[in-house]
């Protein structure tokens, strides 16, 4: 089957090759690495009110601006760093979101200390097993779930910012806590088959 003939999720615009690559290589694949989880947390918090593709195009800019997503370094950022980042055209120059990223880094570290890793904490909300949904088309994609509601509430209680239920659900989709590839998408079953390799 050629690349063009592969059936993909309807949001993966074939005219945007970087978007297709993200769909094919990352979206829905379970992530257990804390550094990668921190990256997605920064990117998804930045997404609030914007399209994911807007953020995806700036991913390298965020990587450079936020110390290659080194959580300890980001947590140490000062007011001077905030001023520097507000002027950085490679990222979304929203002061509240920039300050939230620094704040969230500190909260992220607190969770690592309490649970051993952010991954262990995060995956506990789905009993450490990906949820496989039956998505037939664009109209079936949920924006939130009971679990994202619960997780959002817990993150906010721990001091995180820009972590509403919609952002949390997007994170769950991106990091494979839920598999929301449509039933006909070639990646859906591939990812399901990969679960046994991890567990």
N, C-alpha and C positions, 0 to 999 in steps of 0.2 A: 504493500500500500504506500503510495507516494505521500509526501508531507501534505500536499494540497487535499488529498482524499480523506485524510484523517478527520473524524468527527470530533469537534471540540465543543466546549461550553460556549453558549451564544454570546457571552460578554467578551470573549477573546477575539477582538477585531483582527482579522487576518491581514489588514493593511498596516498594522503596527507590529513589526517583527519582534520588537523587544517585549511587547505585551504577550505575544504568542509564546515567546521563550519563557516568560515568567509563568504562564499557564502550564506549559509542558514540563518545566523543570522544577518548579517550586510550589505552586499553589496546591494546598491540600496534602503535601507530603509532611508527615509528622516530624516536628523539630524538637529536639531534646537538649540542644546546645544553648547554654545561657547567653553566650555572646550573640548568637543569631536571634534569640528571643528578645534580647534587649534592642537589637536593631529594628525588628518588626514593631516593637512597642513604640520606639521613637517615630518611626515612619507612619504608623497608624494613628498615633496621637496628632501628628502633623496633618493628617488627612482630613480631620474633622471639618466638615462643610465643603470639602473639595473632592475631586475624583481621585481614585487610586492611581490612575495613569499620570495625573499631574505630579504626584509624589514619586512614582516609579521613575519618571524622567529625571528627577533630581536626586536619585539614590546615591550616585557617586559623589554629588555635592554634599549630601548629608554625611557620607562616610568621611569625607575630608574635614568637614566642619566639626564633626563630633568624634574626633580622635579615633577613627576606625571603629567606632562603637565600643570603646573601652569604658565600661561602666564606672570604674574607679576614677578614671581621669575626668569623665563628664561630671561626676558627682562633685569634683573639686573645683569646677568652674566658678568664677567670681562674677561680680557685677560688671567688671571690665570685659569679661568674655561675652556676657550678654550683649553689651554694646557693640562688640566686634561682630557677633553673629547677626544682630539686627541689620547690619550693613552688608551682610554676605549675600550676594545675588544668586549663589548656587542653591540656596534653600528658600523655604517660605519664611519671609521676614516678619513673622508675627511674634511680637514680644512675649505675649502670654504663652504661646506654644513653646517658644525657646526656653522660657523660665520653667515651664512644666517639664520639659525634657531633663533639665538639671535636677529639679525636684524629684522626678520619677526615678532618676538614677540612684538617688539616696534611698528612696523607698525600696527599690529593687535590691540593693545591697542588704537592707534590713531583712528582707524576705530570705535572701540567700543565707544569712546568718541563722535565721530561725528554722528554716526547713532543709538546709544543706545545699539546696539549689533552687533557683526560681522555677526550673523545669518541674521538679518534684511537686512544688506548690501548685503550679498551673495545671498540671495533668491530674491532680487529685480531684479537680472539679468534674472530670469525666471518668473517674475511677481508673485512671491510667490506661484507658482503652479508647481509641478513636470511635466517634459516632458516625455511622454511615447512613446518610439520608437518601431518600428516593426523590431526586429532583428531575422533573420531566421537561421543564422549560423555564424561561425567564420569570414567569409569574409565580413559580414555586419557591424561589429563593427567599428565605426568611431574612429579615433585617436584624432580628434579635431572637433570643430563646430564653426559656426559664433559666438555663445554666448561665447564659451571658448576663442576664439580670442579676443573678446571685453573685457571679464573679465580679461584675462591675461594682456592686454594692460593697463587696469585701475590699476591693482595691481602693475605693474611695475612703473607706474606713481606715485604711492603712496610709492614707495621705496622698495617693496618686491623683493627678489632674488629667483632664481630657481622656477619661476612660469610661465614657458612657456605655450603655449596653450595646449600641450599634458598633462602636469601635471595638469592644470586646468580642463581639461576634465575628467581625471582620478578621480579628487576630486569630480566633479559633479556626476560621476557614483557611487562612494563610498558613498557619502552623500545623494543620492537620488534626486538630482536636476534633473537627468534623470534616467528613469527606462530602463536599457539596458539588462534586462534578456530576453533571446530568447523566441519566442512565445510559445514553448513547455515546457519551464521551469516552474516547479510547483510554484516557488516563484513569478513569474511575476504577476499573478492575485492576489495572497495573498497580495502583496504590494499595488496593485491598490485598493483593497478592504479596506486597512487600511487608505487610504487618507481621506475618509469621517469621520473617527474617530478623525482626527486632526483638520480638518476645520469645 
